[in-house]
Amino acid sequence: MAFAATVLTLYPEMFPGPLGHSLAGRALREGRWSLDAVQIRDFAADKHRTVDGSPAGGGAGMVLRADVVAAALDSVADERPVLAMTPRGAPLTQRLVRDLAAGSGAIVLCGRFEGFDERLFDARAVEQVSMGDYVLSGGELGALVLLDACIRLLPGVMGAASSGVDESFETGLLEYPHYTRPETWEGRRIPQVLRSGDHAKIAAWRQARAVEDTRLRRPDLWERHRGAPVQSPSGARHEQRDDQ
């Protein structure tokens, strides 16, 4: 069964957007996944197609109405998980991406204005997801990122299956640095170990650089990684080493 993505948005014309190109676009044309962009405004009950209202208690901006968004959601709801793109959600992780990619698809709600009426989350099973500690104009860009992360993991999308395993966050660490031709560029050479042909030394160098870069650049990831043996953010197992 192909991965089926349904996006509920006020701007359906933003889709597929970048997902219509490169690996995701080819996979879409090959039928490895499908996309349906649904206009939330079509489910408004009044002649003005109103989807928002002033925030209760006062304040700036407008809030997406629970009744309108719920009607849109109910029209497409099935066994697929429902995710709402909102800065109030839990950060998107590679583990969640892998779980979604292994399933039948996802329904994605794109927030706008000041966000959703909270009663929507009380009344429907919706997982709130954030792209990070910043705010975008709307959830559409987040939905594109979420779907791209899932689609690239679908069988047959990437040229080499290992490309989706040996990379940042899959083992709880950032990925090691990469190099390619020319061997010397602006006086800088590819590290000797990578030119040695010694696969054991290369693997050790890559692991050491992954550890070093994670410790320096993402101390939050490093602290999680060096704890007791647990699953990494992607769901892959990693063992605690004595030298860590």
Solvent accessible surface area in square Angstrom, and as a share of the most:
residue,aa,sasa,rsa
1,M,210,0.94
2,A,42,0.32
3,F,5,0.02
4,A,32,0.25
5,A,3,0.02
6,T,8,0.05
7,V,0,0.00
8,L,0,0.00
9,T,0,0.00
10,L,10,0.05
11,Y,87,0.33
12,P,32,0.20
13,E,130,0.58
14,M,63,0.28
15,F,18,0.08
16,P,50,0.32
17,G,33,0.32
18,P,88,0.55
19,L,3,0.02
20,G,18,0.17
21,H,127,0.57
22,S,95,0.61
23,L,69,0.35
24,A,6,0.05
25,G,0,0.00
26,R,110,0.40
27,A,1,0.01
28,L,48,0.24
29,R,170,0.62
30,E,97,0.44
31,G,45,0.43
32,R,95,0.35
33,W,3,0.01
34,S,54,0.35
35,L,39,0.19
36,D,77,0.40
37,A,33,0.26
38,V,23,0.13
39,Q,39,0.18
40,I,0,0.00
41,R,74,0.27
42,D,90,0.46
43,F,64,0.27
44,A,18,0.14
45,A,108,0.84
46,D,62,0.32
47,K,179,0.76
48,H,134,0.60
49,R,102,0.37
50,T,43,0.25
51,V,1,0.01
52,D,28,0.15
53,G,25,0.24
54,S,90,0.58
55,P,27,0.17
56,A,110,0.85
57,G,93,0.89
58,G,52,0.50
59,G,66,0.63
60,A,88,0.69
61,G,41,0.39
62,M,72,0.32
63,V,32,0.18
64,L,1,0.00
65,R,97,0.36
66,A,18,0.14
67,D,81,0.42
68,V,5,0.03
69,V,1,0.00
70,A,12,0.10
71,A,41,0.31
72,A,0,0.00
73,L,4,0.02
74,D,73,0.38
75,S,65,0.42
76,V,30,0.17
77,A,57,0.44
78,D,76,0.39
79,E,135,0.60
80,R,24,0.09
81,P,61,0.38
82,V,18,0.11
83,L,1,0.00
84,A,0,0.00
85,M,7,0.03
86,T,14,0.08
87,P,81,0.51
88,R,175,0.64
89,G,15,0.14
90,A,62,0.48
91,P,90,0.57
92,L,40,0.20
93,T,59,0.34
94,Q,29,0.13
95,R,91,0.33
96,L,32,0.16
97,V,3,0.01
98,R,72,0.26
99,D,89,0.46
100,L,9,0.04
101,A,14,0.11
102,A,91,0.71
103,G,43,0.42
104,S,30,0.19
105,G,1,0.01
106,A,1,0.00
107,I,0,0.00
108,V,0,0.00
109,L,0,0.00
110,C,0,0.00
111,G,8,0.08
112,R,44,0.16
113,F,98,0.41
114,E,112,0.50
115,G,17,0.16
116,F,21,0.09
117,D,28,0.15
118,E,82,0.37
119,R,165,0.60
120,L,3,0.02
121,F,32,0.13
122,D,115,0.60
123,A,67,0.52
124,R,85,0.31
125,A,97,0.76
126,V,24,0.14
127,E,85,0.38
128,Q,42,0.19
129,V,2,0.01
130,S,6,0.04
131,M,47,0.21
132,G,19,0.18
133,D,153,0.79
134,Y,122,0.46
135,V,118,0.68
136,L,71,0.35
137,S,98,0.63
138,G,12,0.11
139,G,6,0.06
140,E,0,0.00
141,L,96,0.48
142,G,1,0.01
143,A,0,0.00
144,L,15,0.08
145,V,79,0.45
146,L,0,0.00
147,L,0,0.00
148,D,65,0.34
149,A,21,0.16
150,C,0,0.00
151,I,1,0.00
152,R,67,0.25
153,L,27,0.13
154,L,13,0.06
155,P,114,0.72
156,G,51,0.49
157,V,3,0.02
158,M,29,0.13
159,G,87,0.84
160,A,51,0.40
161,A,93,0.72
162,S,75,0.48
163,S,52,0.34
164,G,1,0.01
165,V,90,0.52
166,D,80,0.42
167,E,33,0.15
168,S,33,0.21
169,F,73,0.30
170,E,5,0.02
171,T,64,0.37
172,G,4,0.03
173,L,6,0.03
174,L,25,0.13
175,E,51,0.23
176,Y,27,0.10
177,P,35,0.22
178,H,118,0.52
179,Y,99,0.37
180,T,101,0.59
181,R,209,0.76
182,P,84,0.53
183,E,82,0.37
184,T,64,0.37
185,W,149,0.52
186,E,124,0.56
187,G,69,0.67
188,R,159,0.58
189,R,137,0.50
190,I,26,0.13
191,P,34,0.21
192,Q,111,0.49
193,V,31,0.18
194,L,38,0.19
195,R,81,0.29
196,S,53,0.34
197,G,53,0.51
198,D,54,0.28
199,H,150,0.67
200,A,79,0.61
201,K,124,0.53
202,I,21,0.11
203,A,61,0.47
204,A,63,0.49
205,W,50,0.17
206,R,85,0.31
207,Q,61,0.27
208,A,59,0.46
209,R,63,0.23
210,A,7,0.06
211,V,14,0.08
212,E,78,0.35
213,D,10,0.05
214,T,0,0.00
215,R,122,0.44
216,L,135,0.67
217,R,165,0.60
218,R,84,0.31
219,P,79,0.50
220,D,66,0.34
221,L,5,0.03
222,W,14,0.05
223,E,101,0.45
224,R,136,0.50
225,H,10,0.04
226,R,105,0.38
227,G,32,0.31
228,A,73,0.56
229,P,67,0.42
230,V,73,0.42
231,Q,82,0.37
232,S,1,0.01
233,P,32,0.20
234,S,6,0.04
235,G,26,0.25
236,A,40,0.31
237,R,156,0.57
238,H,21,0.09
239,E,124,0.56
240,Q,61,0.27
241,R,95,0.35
242,D,158,0.82
243,D,108,0.56
244,Q,37,0.16
